Amino acid sequence: MMKKTDDFVPPGESSPLAYQNEAFLNSADGRIVRILSEYSEPLARFRRERIQDTVVFFGSARILAMDAATRALEVVKGAAGEMDAAAAALRHQSEAAVEMAQYYEDARKLAAMLTEWAKTLKSRRQRFVVTSGGGPGIMEAANRGARDAGGKTIGLNIRLPFEQSANPYITPALNFTFHYFFMRKYWFAYLAKALIAFPGGFGTMDELFELLTLCQTKKLAKHISIVMYGSAYWKEVVNLNQFVEKGMISAEDLELFRIVDTPQEAFDFLKADLIRYHLEPEAQRAKLHSIEEDQLLNPEIAQTR
């Protein structure tokens, strides 16, 4: 059993090994070790599970599956008593939850479609593995859809005081929990070949615009296909054309993403992009140099500048 200690070690007792010193590891001085651990430990697991690249799903943790949202609305409708302001607000929220639940179902379907296609690819590594933030809502839907299709699926969870507990559909060996947001974001960006942003709040906007910025500034040595799912939602919550009108971005920056409204539309766009940017070039290089795939891909996972 590891022994907690501080700087004082009683006479005659040996001090603990540095990497077994809990007081040090959890201190400000041990922060660099904790940060490195959130780089090295996931890297070791990704290599062990032969994960080459991912397709990342972002979206709200608060969106329910259709059956759960429908049951909740029925309970609200069946509640006895007068419809006071609080009850009216709850009913409105429950009705909105049913409306938004379609996004859960669409995310689940799209994740299954991508996983089924990825499983047909001839590769010694796992390609385009569906990845989420590991929590409930859209994240759960993505992991669930990938598992429906019999594929591996990754959850990059974050330890928070509320909302974020791991969903049950993540492949156990690929279930991660991070303390540092920036290390979690690193793994989202480093492995991703595509991103699908479903309706969400601050967290979704944060992740989406970070990836858009990395693409805009060409900080990634690869092409990332970015999809914003749900035109009605995105056009209402953010006026992207206004960025151009006010000179904040260039008109061509609007070509960094595609807005779609159905799983089939998203799948067709992503499949074409993934083949064009990440499968055809690899096949051409392998043929040109007459080398095996495992020798071709170096390093073992996606490169960044």
Protein Blocks (a to p, Z undefined) as FASTA:
>chain_A
ZZdddfbdcehiacddfklmmklmmmmklmmmmmmmmmmmmmmmmmmnopabdcddeddf
kbccfklmmmmmmmmmmpgcdddfklmmmmmmmmmmmmmmmmmmmmmmmmmmmmmmmmmp
ccfbdehiacdehiahjllmmmmmmmmnopacdddddddfehjacdfkbcfklcccdfbl
klmmmmmmmmpcbdcdddddfklmmmmmmmmmmmmnopagcdcddddehjklmmmmpcfk
lmmmnopacfklmmmpccdfbfklmmmmmmmmmmmmmmmmmmmmmmmnopafklmpccfb
dcdZZ
